[in-house]
Amino acid sequence: MPKLIKLYIRNVIIGFAIAAAFVAMLLWFNVMNMWHLVSTSDVGILAVLVLWLAHGVVFAGVQFAWAVMSMAERDESGPRGNTPVRIKELHPVPVEAKSAPRARHLPRRN
């Protein structure tokens, strides 16, 4: 199996594990009375499954993006951004400003 696919699968599993821990904490701390809603409803398990799946997709995407972006090579050649550019001396240039003649009467619109 290619290394990229292995990396993706590993990070998706990590993301879904983090999502499972997150949903478990939501239920354990009874955020927004969620434990009561889930435990007293006949479709509570489905609600927890959907909540875990939705959070799993988000956390897996973030985990994979973080893994890919952390693979970037470090450039030790010096600063790359915000480097001041040396500009030769600036001299003002005179520009003559002319205005267009104004119309005396504007046509009326009906």
C-alpha positions as CSV (number, residue, x, y, z in Angstrom):
1,M,0.0,0.0,0.0
2,P,1.4,3.5,-0.8
3,K,2.8,5.6,2.0
4,L,0.2,8.4,1.4
5,I,-2.7,6.0,1.8
6,K,-1.2,4.6,5.0
7,L,-0.7,8.2,6.3
8,Y,-4.3,9.0,5.4
9,I,-5.8,5.9,7.1
10,R,-3.7,6.4,10.2
11,N,-4.8,10.0,10.6
12,V,-8.4,9.2,9.9
13,I,-8.3,6.6,12.7
14,I,-6.7,9.2,15.0
15,G,-9.3,11.8,14.1
16,F,-12.2,9.4,14.8
17,A,-10.7,8.4,18.1
18,I,-10.4,12.1,19.1
19,A,-14.0,12.5,18.0
20,A,-15.1,9.5,20.1
21,A,-13.3,11.1,23.1
22,F,-14.9,14.4,22.4
23,V,-18.5,13.0,22.2
24,A,-17.8,10.9,25.3
25,M,-16.8,14.1,27.1
26,L,-19.9,15.9,25.8
27,L,-22.1,13.1,27.3
28,W,-20.1,12.7,30.5
29,F,-20.2,16.4,31.4
30,N,-23.9,16.5,30.3
31,V,-23.4,19.5,28.0
32,M,-26.7,21.1,27.1
33,N,-28.4,18.2,29.0
34,M,-27.3,15.9,26.2
35,W,-27.0,12.8,28.4
36,H,-30.6,13.1,29.5
37,L,-31.8,13.6,25.9
38,V,-29.8,10.6,24.6
39,S,-30.6,8.2,27.5
40,T,-34.4,8.9,27.5
41,S,-34.9,8.9,23.7
42,D,-35.6,5.7,21.7
43,V,-33.2,6.9,19.0
44,G,-30.5,8.1,21.4
45,I,-27.9,5.7,20.1
46,L,-28.5,6.8,16.6
47,A,-28.1,10.4,17.7
48,V,-24.8,9.6,19.4
49,L,-23.6,7.7,16.3
50,V,-24.5,10.6,14.0
51,L,-22.8,13.1,16.4
52,W,-19.7,10.9,16.5
53,L,-19.7,10.5,12.7
54,A,-20.0,14.3,12.0
55,H,-17.3,15.2,14.5
56,G,-15.1,12.3,13.2
57,V,-15.2,13.7,9.7
58,V,-14.1,17.2,10.9
59,F,-11.4,15.9,13.3
60,A,-10.1,13.4,10.7
61,G,-9.8,16.2,8.2
62,V,-8.0,18.5,10.6
63,Q,-5.7,15.7,11.7
64,F,-4.8,14.8,8.1
65,A,-4.2,18.4,7.2
66,W,-2.0,18.9,10.2
67,A,0.0,15.8,9.3
68,V,0.5,16.9,5.7
69,M,1.5,20.5,6.6
70,S,3.9,19.3,9.2
71,M,5.8,17.3,6.5
72,A,7.1,20.6,5.0
73,E,10.8,20.9,4.9
74,R,12.5,23.6,6.9
75,D,14.4,26.2,4.9
76,E,17.4,27.4,6.9
77,S,18.6,29.9,4.3
78,G,17.2,32.9,6.3
79,P,14.0,34.9,6.5
80,R,11.7,34.7,3.5
81,G,8.8,37.0,4.4
82,N,8.7,40.6,5.5
83,T,12.2,41.2,4.1
84,P,12.5,44.9,3.4
85,V,13.2,45.8,-0.3
86,R,15.8,48.5,-0.8
87,I,14.3,51.3,-2.9
88,K,16.4,54.0,-4.4
89,E,15.7,57.5,-3.4
90,L,12.2,58.7,-4.2
91,H,11.8,62.0,-5.9
92,P,8.5,63.8,-6.3
93,V,7.4,64.3,-9.9
94,P,5.3,67.4,-10.8
95,V,2.1,66.6,-12.6
96,E,-0.1,69.3,-14.1
97,A,-3.8,68.8,-13.1
98,K,-6.4,70.0,-15.6
99,S,-10.1,69.9,-15.0
100,A,-12.7,69.3,-17.7
101,P,-15.1,72.2,-18.4
102,R,-18.4,71.8,-16.5
103,A,-21.7,71.8,-18.2
104,R,-23.8,74.8,-17.3
105,H,-27.2,73.1,-17.3
106,L,-27.8,69.4,-16.8
107,P,-30.7,68.0,-18.9
108,R,-33.8,67.1,-16.9
109,R,-34.9,63.6,-16.5
110,N,-38.5,62.7,-16.5
